[in-house]
Amino acid sequence: MAGSDTVSAAQVRLPLREVLAVAAGVAVSAGLLWAVSREPLVVLAFVAGMALLAVLLHLLLRLRPEVELPDFAVPDWSVTHAAIDRPDEAVAITDRAGRLVCANGRFGEWFGASAVPPRLPVDPVDADVVENAGRAAWRDGRAHAAGVAAGQNLLRLDVHRAGRGENYLVWRFVPVAEHNILAEVAGHVGGKTGRALAREGIQTAMVAPDGQVLAANAAFALRAAGSEASDLVGTDFVGWFRSDEHERVFYASEGAKGAPVRFVHVPVADPDEAGDVDPARTASLFLLIDDQAGIGDPRAGLPQIEALLSRLPLGLAMTDRDGRFLFANRAFLRAAGHEDPNVPPTYPSDLVIREDKGALADAVRRYAQGTPMAGDVAVRLRAAPDEPVSLSLAGVRGLGEGAVLLSLKDSSEETRLKREIAQATKMQAVGQLAGGVAHDFNNVLTAIIGYCDLMLMRHTPGDSDYDDIQQIKANSNRAASLTRQLLAFSRQQTLRPEVLQLPDVVAEVSTLLKRLLGEKISLEVTHDRELGFVRADPVQLEQVLLNLAVNARDAMAGGKAGGILRLKTRRITAADVRAMKSEILPIGDYTALIVEDTGHGIKPSQIGKIFEPFFTTKEKGKGTGLGLSTVYGIVKQSGGFIFAESEVGRGTKFTVYLPVHVPDPADLAEAAKPKAEARRAEWSGGGRVLLVEDEDTVRAVAERALVRQGYEVVTAADGEEGLEALGRTIAAGGDFDLVVSDVVMPSMDGPAMAREIRRIRADLPVLFMSGYAEEQLRRDIDIPNMHFLAKPFSVAQIVAAVEDVLRAG
């Protein structure tokens, strides 16, 4: 304090207004007393008494001791700086105007001498966290935040208001200490707890996942190596033991003459971490118990065992032979959802739901009474009845009343995997449903488009109905593109693979991409040299590029300065893939297509769901959720792989890996042909066609289209009718030049009919019509001289397909 003044009670003067108020009150009281009694002596006695009371009060005030009242001066910030100068945390003080009043040296080292909270040189996400904490502290008086990164340090932030008028904020940044469970347990084994166990004859060792000893107490060293001073760290744990024909385990130094030992195995893993304990990746704590090791009092070792297990961060408990809890550490009770750790439950069955009580009680009783063994039982806890957990039980002997050791595992990771498998199964079913719907819808669209083509042949531009027919056909083609999306999602769309170079596909779509992206978003395209050929459908690859570019544009739409979309092609060798150590990507040569944006990014919780159908991060009404699922279907059907990487606030990168295709000379010649190669002259040879289609409208459209072109057409509604028509024609001395057939039909489908026809006419070509994928049908059918026409098709397309097949024959 800068100084203080001494003020006595005698110097305190009552205000004149209060004195006059007291005097008026006494006068009024005297007047009322006179009105009631009419006795002057009584009134005088009252007034005299009040005066005497006033004199006594004045004397008491003068006799009070002097009191020092502080007079606050301006704070001495050098003293404050000395108080907050701590080496283990950064402290800063700011005023209400946001100015830095004081900071210690550690704050300057971590954030810089010019930094002022909340404006600190940290990641943008962490900067928002710090700023929100400051606002919350001004509002609520105190705020906390965890996980603020400053260089190599991960800090915990605590902000609170201070000062006489609470006009200052005190900012404290404390490093988050990492908890090393292995080091802590190893310290206990090699320290006092291990020595206490050794004094009772209990050998203890901590073993790494690769089987090497990490720590051991003196009792284990004496039995294994013959000396308590032996250093066993780094040795092979299993090498210290031998087993006989009865599967009993002995120390190798003692042989069969020694006493057999029993193992109590405790996985050393943090129970607060999600996932089951994986023995292949988790260190282990082994307690070796020997009935002939001179333990002495059977209860002597139990307190030490309890002291050890209570300090371990593992869910461990022990019961007696009657199934009652002897003890349960806090980790076990916390994992079991027990609310009051100071009042443990009586039986393990008290922790589970009613349906599992009997099974758990029987398991505890069985392990307590039988030979020492270990096992697991699945139970549902009362605290979380919908999530089953795995409770490990091990029968133990030589620990007095202790009979069963229980360990509670967290099976949330296993539950998550089961959910993912169920989700994948569901998506496969949805894909099959989508493919079936698209196939049926393609039949409807084939009829609509075909009739539109036939009507347009009778109407010329300028007719009143011409524009309406064109609109119907245009909307039918739009519907056909939707069915292609459904088939792409179900990986059943018809692909027209070609041998091509990815830069050619990027060049074809670049002009359209620039119009789609707009003026604010710039497009950067770079290509590697010596890229390998790929075999894919260029139209579908363009669809992949467009979908990814549109998503990138939407992700960058909110930025004031627009953004950058980068398209790259990269040469990926087998050595590069091997260096990635990917469990998904097979080793081989690939040509990679990279689409990278500078948008807002995708949250880590959403990155695993983006390829699911109908999942979208866009606002309601601005996305169908089919774009990325369509991309995924096209890439997988093309034999490739797609991966997504994203960082919130910094953008997203999609990488498509397509296997390198080594083309033969025929493929190269086909790839070298110009895109706009003129069609050959129309077929003028005529011919007889057997048309087999179960959909009446599609059959009618195809028949009229072929008849108008000069073909003689015989129709059939299914495979059996088609065989009968072929038999009648051959019996009458005729023949067919071509069979045009649907694939999926009732009674007898198209492939079965084609195989029967080939027994009669081995060289008769077959043109299949279907909405399913051509490559899939070729693998399933595998008939020579087979051709394919994708639905929906127009009149011109079916005529051209028939002409091409007949010309090829």
C-alpha positions in Angstrom: 0.0 0.0 0.0 1.2 3.5 -0.7 -0.1 5.0 2.5 -2.9 5.2 5.1 -4.7 7.8 7.3 -5.7 7.4 11.1 -9.3 8.3 11.8 -10.8 8.3 15.4 -14.4 7.7 16.2 -14.6 11.1 18.0 -13.9 12.8 14.7 -17.0 11.2 13.2 -19.8 13.8 13.3 -23.5 12.8 12.8 -25.2 14.7 10.0 -27.4 17.7 11.1 -30.4 16.2 9.4 -30.2 13.1 11.5 -29.8 15.1 14.8 -32.9 17.2 13.9 -34.9 14.1 13.1 -34.1 12.5 16.5 -35.0 15.8 18.3 -38.3 16.0 16.5 -39.1 12.4 17.4 -38.4 13.1 21.1 -40.7 16.2 21.0 -43.5 14.4 19.3 -43.2 11.6 21.9 -43.3 14.1 24.8 -46.4 15.8 23.2 -48.2 12.5 23.0 -47.3 11.6 26.5 -48.7 15.0 27.8 -51.9 14.5 25.8 -52.5 11.1 27.4 -51.4 11.7 31.0 -51.7 15.5 31.6 -48.8 15.0 34.2 -46.0 17.6 33.8 -43.6 15.5 36.0 -44.0 12.4 33.8 -43.3 14.5 30.7 -40.2 16.1 32.3 -38.9 12.7 33.4 -39.2 11.3 29.9 -37.3 14.2 28.3 -34.6 14.0 31.0 -34.2 10.3 30.4 -33.8 10.8 26.6 -31.2 13.5 27.2 -29.2 11.3 29.6 -29.2 8.5 27.0 -27.9 10.9 24.4 -25.0 12.0 26.7 -24.0 8.3 27.4 -24.0 7.5 23.7 -21.7 10.4 23.0 -19.3 9.4 25.7 -19.2 5.8 24.3 -18.3 7.1 20.9 -15.5 9.1 22.2 -14.1 6.2 24.2 -13.9 3.8 21.0 -10.3 3.0 19.8 -8.8 4.6 16.8 -9.3 2.6 13.5 -7.0 2.8 10.6 -8.9 3.0 7.3 -6.8 2.2 4.2 -6.4 4.8 1.5 -5.8 2.7 -1.7 -3.1 4.0 -4.0 -2.3 3.2 -7.6 -1.1 -0.5 -7.8 2.6 -1.2 -8.1 2.8 -3.4 -11.2 6.4 -4.4 -10.5 5.2 -6.3 -7.5 2.5 -7.9 -9.5 5.0 -8.9 -12.2 7.2 -10.5 -9.5 4.2 -12.4 -8.2 3.2 -13.9 -11.6 6.8 -14.7 -12.8 6.5 -18.5 -13.0 8.6 -20.7 -15.2 5.8 -23.4 -15.8 3.0 -21.2 -17.1 2.4 -18.0 -19.1 0.4 -15.3 -17.3 -0.8 -12.0 -18.7 -3.1 -9.2 -17.4 -5.3 -7.0 -19.7 -7.6 -4.2 -18.9 -11.2 -3.6 -20.1 -9.8 -1.7 -23.1 -7.9 -4.8 -24.2 -4.4 -3.3 -23.4 -1.7 -5.5 -21.9 -1.0 -4.3 -18.4 1.4 -6.9 -17.3 2.9 -10.3 -18.5 5.6 -12.7 -17.3 8.6 -13.9 -19.2 7.1 -17.2 -20.2 4.2 -15.4 -21.9 6.7 -13.5 -24.1 8.6 -16.7 -25.0 5.5 -18.6 -26.0 3.6 -15.9 -27.8 6.0 -13.0 -28.5 6.7 -9.7 -26.8 4.1 -7.9 -28.9 1.2 -10.4 -28.4 -1.9 -9.2 -26.4 -4.7 -11.6 -25.5 -7.0 -12.6 -27.0 -5.1 -11.7 -30.3 -2.4 -14.3 -30.2 -0.2 -15.9 -33.0 -2.0 -19.3 -32.9 -4.0 -21.4 -35.3 -7.3 -19.6 -36.5 -9.4 -22.3 -34.7 -7.5 -21.8 -31.5 -7.7 -18.0 -31.9 -11.5 -18.3 -31.9 -11.3 -20.5 -28.8 -9.2 -17.9 -27.0 -11.4 -15.0 -28.1 -14.6 -16.8 -27.0 -13.0 -17.5 -23.6 -12.2 -13.8 -23.1 -15.8 -12.8 -23.9 -17.1 -15.5 -21.6 -14.8 -14.3 -18.7 -16.1 -10.7 -19.1 -19.6 -12.0 -19.0 -19.5 -14.8 -16.4 -16.4 -13.9 -14.4 -14.4 -17.0 -15.4 -13.8 -19.2 -18.4 -11.8 -22.2 -19.4 -10.5 -23.7 -22.6 -8.5 -26.8 -23.4 -6.2 -27.8 -26.3 -4.7 -24.4 -27.3 -1.6 -25.1 -29.4 1.4 -22.7 -29.1 4.3 -24.0 -31.1 5.2 -27.4 -29.7 3.2 -26.8 -26.5 -0.4 -27.9 -25.9 -1.9 -25.5 -23.3 -4.9 -25.2 -21.1 -6.3 -21.7 -20.7 -7.9 -20.2 -17.6 -9.3 -16.6 -17.7 -10.9 -14.8 -14.8 -11.8 -11.2 -13.9 -9.9 -9.5 -11.1 -9.4 -6.1 -9.4 -11.5 -3.8 -7.2 -14.0 -3.1 -10.0 -13.2 -6.3 -11.8 -11.9 -4.3 -14.7 -9.0 -6.7 -15.4 -8.6 -10.1 -17.0 -6.0 -12.5 -15.8 -5.0 -15.0 -18.5 -3.2 -18.2 -17.5 -1.8 -20.7 -20.0 -0.7 -24.0 -18.4 0.9 -26.9 -20.3 -1.1 -30.0 -20.5 0.9 -32.8 -19.1 0.9 -36.2 -20.9 0.1 -39.1 -18.7 2.5 -42.0 -19.4 0.7 -45.1 -18.0 3.6 -47.5 -18.9 6.2 -45.4 -17.0 3.9 -45.1 -14.0 3.2 -48.8 -13.7 6.8 -49.6 -14.4 7.8 -47.3 -11.6 5.4 -49.0 -9.2 6.7 -52.5 -10.1 10.4 -51.5 -9.7 9.6 -49.3 -6.6 8.1 -49.6 -3.2 5.0 -51.5 -4.3 7.1 -54.1 -6.1 9.3 -54.5 -3.0 6.2 -54.9 -0.8 5.0 -57.7 -3.1 8.4 -59.3 -3.1 8.4 -59.3 0.7 5.3 -61.4 0.6 6.8 -63.8 -2.1 4.7 -62.4 -5.1 6.8 -62.1 -8.2 5.8 -59.2 -10.5 6.9 -58.3 -14.0 5.8 -55.8 -16.6 6.2 -57.0 -20.2 6.1 -55.1 -23.5 4.0 -56.3 -26.4 7.0 -57.8 -28.1 7.7 -60.0 -25.0 10.6 -58.0 -23.5 10.7 -57.3 -19.7 10.1 -53.6 -18.9 10.3 -53.9 -15.1 10.5 -56.6 -12.5 10.6 -56.8 -8.7 13.2 -58.5 -6.6 11.2 -61.7 -6.0 10.9 -62.3 -9.8 14.6 -61.6 -10.3 15.6 -64.0 -7.5 13.4 -66.8 -8.9 14.3 -66.2 -12.6 18.0 -65.3 -12.5 19.0 -66.4 -9.0 19.8 -62.9 -7.6 17.7 -60.1 -6.5 20.2 -57.6 -8.0 19.9 -59.1 -11.5 18.8 -56.6 -14.2 16.1 -58.3 -16.3 15.0 -55.3 -18.3 15.2 -56.0 -22.0 15.2 -59.8 -21.6 12.7 -62.2 -23.1 10.0 -62.8 -20.5 8.9 -66.2 -21.9 12.6 -67.4 -21.9 12.6 -67.5 -18.2 10.0 -70.3 -18.1 9.5 -73.9 -19.2 6.4 -76.1 -19.3 5.9 -79.8 -18.9 3.6 -82.3 -20.5 0.8 -81.4 -18.2 1.1 -77.7 -19.3 2.3 -76.7 -15.9 4.7 -73.7 -16.0 8.1 -73.7 -14.1 11.0 -71.3 -13.8 13.7 -72.4 -16.3 16.3 -72.1 -13.6 14.5 -74.4 -11.3 13.2 -76.9 -13.8 10.5 -79.5 -12.9 11.9 -79.7 -9.4 10.7 -76.3 -8.6 7.1 -75.2 -7.8 4.8 -74.5 -10.6 3.6 -70.9 -10.9 0.3 -69.3 -11.8 0.0 -66.1 -13.8 -2.4 -63.2 -13.2 -2.4 -61.2 -16.4 -3.5 -57.5 -16.3 -3.4 -55.5 -19.6 -1.8 -52.1 -19.0 -4.1 -49.7 -21.0 -5.9 -46.5 -20.2 -9.6 -47.5 -19.5 -10.7 -43.9 -20.5 -9.5 -44.5 -24.1 -12.1 -45.9 -26.5 -11.6 -49.4 -27.9 -10.9 -52.9 -26.6 -7.6 -53.8 -25.1 -5.5 -55.4 -27.9 -3.0 -57.8 -26.4 -0.8 -57.6 -29.4 -0.3 -53.9 -28.9 -0.6 -53.5 -25.1 2.0 -54.0 -22.4 1.1 -56.5 -19.7 1.5 -56.8 -15.9 2.1 -60.3 -14.6 1.6 -61.4 -11.0 3.2 -64.8 -10.5 1.7 -66.7 -7.6 3.3 -69.9 -6.1 1.6 -71.9 -3.4 4.9 -73.2 -2.2 6.8 -70.0 -2.2 6.5 -69.4 1.6 3.8 -66.7 1.4 2.9 -67.3 5.1 -0.3 -65.8 6.3 -2.8 -66.1 3.4 -4.1 -62.6 4.1 -0.7 -61.0 4.3 -0.3 -60.2 0.6 -3.8 -58.9 -0.1 -3.4 -55.4 1.3 -0.3 -54.9 -1.0 -2.2 -56.3 -4.0 -5.0 -54.0 -3.2 -2.7 -51.0 -2.8 -1.1 -51.8 -6.2 -4.3 -52.4 -8.1 -6.0 -49.4 -6.6 -3.3 -47.1 -8.0 -3.3 -48.5 -11.5 -5.4 -46.6 -14.1 -7.1 -49.9 -15.1 -10.6 -51.1 -14.2 -9.8 -53.9 -11.7 -11.7 -55.5 -8.8 -11.5 -58.7 -6.7 -14.2 -60.9 -5.1 -14.2 -63.6 -2.5 -15.4 -67.2 -3.0 -19.0 -66.1 -2.3 -18.9 -63.5 -5.0 -18.7 -60.4 -2.8 -16.5 -57.5 -3.7 -13.3 -57.4 -1.6 -12.3 -54.2 -3.3 -12.8 -52.3 -6.6 -10.5 -49.5 -7.7 -11.9 -46.2 -8.9 -11.2 -47.0 -12.5 -13.3 -50.1 -12.3 -16.2 -48.2 -10.7 -15.9 -45.4 -13.1 -16.0 -47.7 -16.1 -19.0 -49.5 -14.6 -20.8 -46.2 -14.2 -21.1 -46.5 -10.4 -21.9 -43.1 -9.1 -20.4 -43.1 -5.5 -16.9 -44.6 -5.4 -16.8 -44.3 -1.6 -19.6 -46.8 -1.3 -18.8 -49.7 -3.6 -21.5 -52.3 -4.6 -21.8 -55.6 -2.7 -21.8 -57.9 -5.7 -20.7 -57.5 -9.3 -24.2 -58.4 -10.4 -25.3 -55.1 -8.8 -23.7 -53.2 -11.7 -25.5 -54.9 -14.5 -29.1 -55.0 -15.7 -31.6 -57.5 -14.4 -31.4 -59.8 -17.4 -27.6 -60.3 -17.0 -27.5 -60.7 -13.2 -27.8 -64.5 -13.2 -25.2 -65.1 -15.9 -22.6 -62.8 -14.2 -23.2 -64.4 -10.7 -22.8 -67.9 -12.2 -19.6 -66.9 -14.0 -18.1 -65.4 -10.8 -19.0 -68.5 -8.8 -17.6 -70.8 -11.4 -14.2 -69.0 -11.6 -14.0 -68.8 -7.8 -14.6 -72.5 -7.2 -12.9 -74.2 -10.1 -9.3 -74.4 -11.3 -7.5 -71.1 -11.9 -8.4 -69.9 -15.4 -9.4 -66.8 -17.3 -12.3 -65.8 -19.6 -14.7 -63.1 -20.7 -18.4 -62.6 -20.3 -20.5 -60.0 -22.2 -22.8 -57.9 -19.9 -24.9 -54.8 -20.1 -24.2 -52.2 -17.4 -27.1 -50.5 -15.6 -25.4 -47.1 -16.5 -25.4 -47.9 -20.2 -27.9 -50.8 -20.9 -27.7 -50.4 -24.7 -23.9 -50.9 -25.0 -22.6 -54.4 -24.1 -19.2 -54.5 -22.5 -16.7 -57.3 -22.0 -15.9 -58.2 -18.4 -12.8 -60.3 -17.9 -12.6 -62.8 -15.0 -9.6 -64.7 -13.8 -9.5 -67.3 -10.9 -6.7 -66.6 -8.5 -5.3 -68.6 -5.6 -3.0 -67.8 -2.7 -4.4 -64.4 -1.9 -6.4 -65.2 1.2 -10.1 -64.4 0.6 -9.4 -63.2 -2.9 -10.7 -65.7 -5.4 -11.7 -63.9 -8.7 -9.9 -60.9 -10.3 -12.3 -58.8 -12.6 -11.2 -56.5 -15.3 -13.7 -54.3 -17.1 -13.0 -53.5 -20.8 -14.4 -50.8 -22.9 -16.0 -52.4 -26.0 -17.1 -49.2 -27.6 -14.7 -49.6 -30.5 -16.1 -53.1 -31.2 -19.6 -51.7 -31.1 -18.6 -48.9 -33.5 -17.2 -51.5 -36.0 -20.4 -53.5 -35.8 -22.4 -50.4 -36.6 -20.1 -49.6 -39.5 -20.6 -53.1 -40.9 -24.4 -52.8 -40.4 -24.2 -49.5 -42.2 -22.2 -51.0 -45.1 -24.7 -53.8 -45.4 -27.5 -51.4 -45.4 -25.8 -49.3 -48.1 -25.3 -52.4 -50.2 -29.0 -53.1 -50.0 -29.8 -49.5 -50.9 -27.5 -49.8 -53.9 -29.2 -53.0 -55.1 -32.5 -51.3 -54.7 -31.3 -48.2 -56.6 -30.1 -50.4 -59.4 -33.4 -52.2 -59.7 -35.4 -49.0 -59.6 -33.1 -47.5 -62.3 -33.5 -50.6 -64.5 -37.3 -50.5 -64.4 -37.3 -46.7 -64.9 -35.0 -47.1 -67.9 -37.7 -49.3 -69.6 -40.3 -46.5 -69.1 -37.8 -43.8 -70.4 -37.0 -46.0 -73.4 -40.7 -46.1 -74.4 -41.1 -42.3 -73.9 -38.0 -41.4 -75.8 -38.8 -43.8 -78.6 -42.3 -42.6 -79.1 -41.0 -39.0 -79.1 -38.6 -39.9 -81.9 -41.4 -41.6 -83.9 -43.6 -38.5 -83.5 -40.8 -36.2 -84.5 -40.5 -38.1 -87.7 -44.0 -36.9 -88.6 -43.6 -33.4 -87.4 -41.2 -30.8 -88.8 -39.9 -27.7 -87.0 -42.7 -25.1 -87.1 -45.5 -27.5 -86.4 -47.6 -26.7 -83.3 -46.7 -30.0 -81.6 -43.0 -30.0 -82.5 -41.8 -27.9 -79.6 -43.9 -29.9 -77.1 -42.5 -33.2 -78.3 -39.0 -31.8 -78.0 -39.7 -30.7 -74.4 -41.0 -34.2 -73.6 -37.8 -35.7 -75.0 -35.5 -33.2 -73.3 -37.1 -33.9 -69.9 -36.9 -37.7 -70.6 -33.2 -37.3 -71.2 -32.9 -35.4 -67.9 -34.6 -38.3 -66.2 -32.2 -40.7 -67.9 -29.3 -38.7 -66.3 -30.9 -39.2 -62.9 -31.0 -43.0 -63.5 -27.4 -42.9 -64.5 -26.6 -41.3 -61.1 -28.5 -44.1 -59.3 -26.7 -46.7 -61.3 -23.4 -44.9 -60.6 -24.2 -45.0 -56.9 -25.0 -48.7 -57.1 -21.9 -49.2 -59.4 -24.1 -50.6 -62.1 -24.0 -47.9 -64.7 -22.9 -48.7 -68.3 -19.3 -47.6 -68.8 -17.7 -47.1 -72.2 -14.0 -47.5 -71.2 -11.3 -46.2 -73.5 -7.6 -46.0 -73.3 -6.8 -42.4 -72.6 -4.6 -39.9 -70.8 -6.0 -37.9 -67.9 -4.7 -34.5 -69.1 -6.9 -34.9 -72.2 -10.0 -35.4 -70.0 -9.0 -32.3 -67.8 -8.5 -30.3 -71.0 -11.9 -31.3 -72.3 -13.7 -30.1 -69.2 -11.5 -27.1 -68.3 -13.6 -24.5 -70.3 -16.8 -25.7 -68.6 -15.2 -25.6 -65.2 -14.2 -22.0 -65.6 -17.8 -21.0 -66.3 -19.0 -23.1 -63.3 -16.4 -21.6 -60.9 -17.1 -18.0 -61.7 -14.8 -15.0 -61.7 -13.8 -15.0 -58.0 -12.4 -18.6 -58.0 -9.2 -19.2 -60.1 -8.4 -22.5 -61.7 -4.8 -23.9 -61.7 -4.0 -26.9 -63.7 -0.6 -28.8 -63.6 0.4 -32.1 -65.1 3.3 -34.5 -64.4 5.4 -35.8 -67.2 5.4 -39.4 -68.4 1.9 -40.2 -67.2 0.7 -43.7 -67.8 -2.4 -44.6 -69.8 -5.6 -45.4 -67.9 -8.6 -47.3 -69.1 -11.9 -45.5 -68.1 -15.0 -43.9 -69.5 -14.1 -40.3 -70.4 -17.7 -39.1 -70.0 -17.8 -40.6 -66.5 -14.4 -39.1 -65.6 -15.7 -35.7 -66.7 -18.7 -36.2 -64.4 -16.3 -37.0 -61.5 -14.4 -33.7 -62.2 -17.5 -31.7 -62.4 -19.0 -33.0 -59.2 -15.8 -32.4 -57.3 -15.4 -29.0 -58.8 -18.9 -28.0 -57.9 -18.4 -29.1 -54.3 -15.2 -27.1 -54.1 -16.9 -24.0 -55.5 -19.6 -24.3 -52.9 -17.0 -24.7 -50.1 -15.2 -21.5 -51.3 -18.3 -19.5 -52.0 -18.3 -17.8 -48.6 -14.9 -16.3 -48.9 -14.6 -12.6 -49.8 -11.5 -13.2 -51.9 -12.9 -16.3 -53.6 -10.4 -19.1 -53.7 -8.2 -21.4 -55.8 -9.1 -24.7 -57.3 -6.1 -26.8 -58.3 -6.3 -29.7 -60.7 -3.2 -31.9 -60.8 -2.2 -35.2 -62.4 0.6 -37.1 -60.8 2.6 -40.2 -61.7 2.5 -42.6 -58.8 5.0 -45.6 -59.0 4.8 -48.8 -57.1 7.7 -47.6 -54.9 5.6 -44.5 -54.0 2.6 -46.7 -53.0 4.9 -49.0 -50.9 6.2 -45.9 -49.1 2.6 -44.8 -48.3 2.1 -48.1 -46.3 -1.6 -47.9 -47.2 -3.7 -50.9 -46.2 -6.3 -50.1 -48.9 -4.2 -49.2 -52.0 -2.6 -52.3 -53.7 1.0 -51.9 -54.7 1.3 -51.0 -58.4 1.6 -48.0 -60.8 -1.1 -45.4 -60.8 -2.0 -42.1 -62.4 -3.5 -39.8 -59.8 -6.0 -37.0 -60.4 -5.9 -34.5 -57.5 -8.7 -31.9 -56.9 -7.7 -29.4 -54.2 -9.5 -26.3 -53.0 -9.0 -23.6 -50.4 -12.5 -23.7 -48.9 -13.7 -24.0 -45.3 -12.8 -27.7 -45.1 -14.7 -30.7 -43.6 -14.9 -31.4 -39.9 -13.1 -34.6 -38.7 -16.3 -36.1 -37.5 -17.8 -35.8 -41.0 -14.9 -36.8 -43.2 -15.8 -40.5 -42.9 -19.4 -40.0 -44.0 -19.0 -37.8 -47.1 -19.2 -40.7 -49.6 -22.5 -42.0 -48.1 -25.6 -41.3 -50.2 -27.8 -38.4 -49.1 -25.2 -37.1 -46.7 -24.5 -33.5 -47.3 -22.9 -30.6 -45.3 -24.7 -28.0 -47.4 -27.7 -26.0 -46.2 -31.1 -27.5 -46.5 -32.4 -27.4 -50.1 -28.9 -26.8 -51.6 -27.6 -30.4 -52.0 -29.0 -33.8 -52.7 -26.1 -35.8 -51.1 -25.7 -37.9 -54.2 -22.7 -36.0 -55.8 -19.8 -37.6 -53.9 -21.6 -41.0 -53.7 -21.8 -40.9 -57.5 -18.1 -40.0 -57.7 -17.3 -42.9 -55.4 -19.3 -45.4 -57.5 -17.7 -44.3 -60.8 -14.2 -44.5 -59.4 -14.7 -47.9 -57.8 -16.4 -49.3 -60.9 -13.4 -48.0 -63.0 -11.1 -50.0 -60.8 -9.7 -47.0 -59.0 -9.6 -45.6 -55.4 -10.5 -42.2 -54.0 -9.3 -40.6 -50.8 -10.3 -37.4 -49.1 -8.1 -35.2 -46.8 -9.3 -32.0 -45.2 -8.4 -29.4 -42.5 -11.0 -27.1 -41.2 -10.3 -23.6 -42.4 -7.7 -24.6 -44.9 -9.4 -26.6 -47.6 -10.0 -30.1 -48.9 -8.1 -32.4 -51.2 -9.5 -35.4 -53.2 -7.1 -37.8 -54.7 -8.3 -40.3 -57.4 -5.9 -43.2 -58.1 -6.5 -45.0 -61.4 -4.3 -48.0 -62.2 -2.0 -47.6 -65.2 -3.1 -49.5 -68.2 -0.5 -50.9 -70.6 -2.3 -50.7 -74.0 -1.8 -53.0 -76.9 -1.4 -51.6 -80.5 -5.1 -52.0 -81.2 -6.0 -49.9 -78.1 -3.5 -47.2 -79.2 -4.9 -47.1 -82.7 -8.5 -46.8 -81.3 -7.3 -44.0 -78.9 -5.6 -42.2 -81.8 -8.9 -41.9 -83.7 -10.4 -38.5 -83.8 -13.4 -37.9 -81.6 -15.7 -36.6 -84.3 -15.1 -39.5 -86.8 -17.9 -39.6 -89.3 -20.3 -42.4 -89.2 -20.1 -45.0 -92.0 -22.8 -45.2 -94.6 -26.1 -46.5 -93.4 -26.7 -50.2 -93.6 -28.7 -51.0 -96.7 -28.6 -54.8 -96.6 -31.9 -55.3 -94.7 -32.4 -58.5 -92.7 -34.7 -60.5 -90.4 -34.5 -59.7 -86.7 -36.0 -61.7 -83.7 -37.0 -59.1 -81.1 -37.5 -60.5 -77.6 -38.7 -57.9 -74.9 -41.1 -58.4 -72.0 -42.1 -54.7 -71.8 -44.9 -54.1 -74.3 -44.1 -50.4 -74.9 -40.4 -51.0 -75.3 -41.1 -53.9 -77.7 -43.5 -51.8 -79.7 -41.1 -48.8 -80.1 -38.2 -51.1 -81.1 -40.3 -53.0 -83.6 -41.6 -49.8 -85.3 -38.1 -48.3 -85.4 -36.6 -51.4 -87.1 -39.6 -51.9 -89.5 -39.3 -48.2 -90.6 -35.7 -49.0 -91.4 -36.6 -51.9 -93.7 -36.0 -54.9 -91.4 -38.4 -57.8 -91.1 -39.1 -58.1 -87.4 -40.6 -61.1 -85.5 -41.4 -60.3 -81.8 -41.7 -62.4 -78.7 -42.6 -61.5 -75.0 -40.1 -63.7 -73.3 -37.3 -66.3 -73.9 -39.6 -69.3 -74.4 -41.7 -67.5 -77.0 -38.4 -66.4 -78.7 -37.3 -70.1 -78.9 -40.6 -71.1 -80.3 -40.5 -68.3 -83.0 -37.0 -69.4 -84.0 -38.1 -73.0 -84.3 -41.1 -72.1 -86.4 -39.0 -69.9 -88.7 -36.3 -72.6 -89.2 -39.0 -75.3 -89.8 -40.6 -73.1 -92.5 -37.2 -72.9 -94.2 -36.4 -69.4 -93.0 -33.7 -67.9 -90.7 -32.8 -64.9 -88.6 -29.8 -62.5 -89.1 -29.9 -61.1 -85.6 -31.5 -61.6 -82.2 -32.3 -58.5 -80.2 -33.2 -59.4 -76.6 -33.7 -57.9 -73.2 -31.6 -59.4 -70.4 -34.0 -59.7 -67.4 -37.3 -61.3 -68.4 -39.7 -63.6 -66.6 -39.8 -67.4 -67.2 -36.6 -67.5 -69.3 -34.2 -64.6 -69.4 -32.2 -63.4 -72.3 -28.9 -65.2 -71.6 -30.6 -68.5 -71.1 -32.5 -68.1 -74.3 -29.3 -67.1 -76.1 -27.5 -70.3 -75.0 -30.4 -72.4 -76.3 -30.3 -70.6 -79.6 -26.5 -71.1 -79.9 -27.1 -74.9 -79.8 -29.2 -74.5 -82.9 -27.4 -71.6 -84.6 -23.9 -71.3 -83.2 -23.0 -68.2 -85.3 -26.2 -66.2 -84.8 -25.2 -62.8 -83.2 -27.1 -61.5 -80.2 -27.7 -57.9 -79.2 -28.7 -57.5 -75.6 -30.6 -54.5 -74.3 -30.3 -53.6 -70.6 -30.0 -50.8 -68.1 -27.4 -52.7 -66.1 -23.6 -52.3 -66.6 -22.2 -53.8 -69.7 -19.0 -55.1 -68.1 -20.9 -56.8 -65.4 -23.2 -58.5 -67.9 -20.3 -59.6 -70.0 -18.7 -61.2 -66.9 -22.0 -62.9 -66.0 -23.1 -64.0 -69.4 -19.8 -64.7 -71.3 -21.3 -65.6 -74.7 -19.2 -65.1 -77.8 -20.5 -62.8 -80.5 -22.5 -60.9 -78.0 -23.2 -57.2 -78.3 -24.8 -54.6 -76.0 -27.2 -51.6 -76.1 -27.8 -49.5 -73.0 -31.2 -48.4 -72.0 -32.7 -45.9 -72.4 -32.1 -45.6 -76.1 -33.6 -43.6 -78.9 -34.9 -44.8 -82.3 -31.7 -43.7 -84.0 -29.5 -45.6 -81.4 -31.2 -48.9 -81.8 -31.2 -48.7 -85.5 -27.5 -47.8 -85.5 -26.7 -50.7 -83.0 -28.5 -53.2 -85.3 -26.7 -51.9 -88.3 -23.2 -52.1 -86.6 -23.8 -55.7 -85.5 -25.0 -56.8 -89.0 -22.2 -54.9 -90.7 -19.6 -56.5 -88.4 -21.0 -60.0 -89.2 
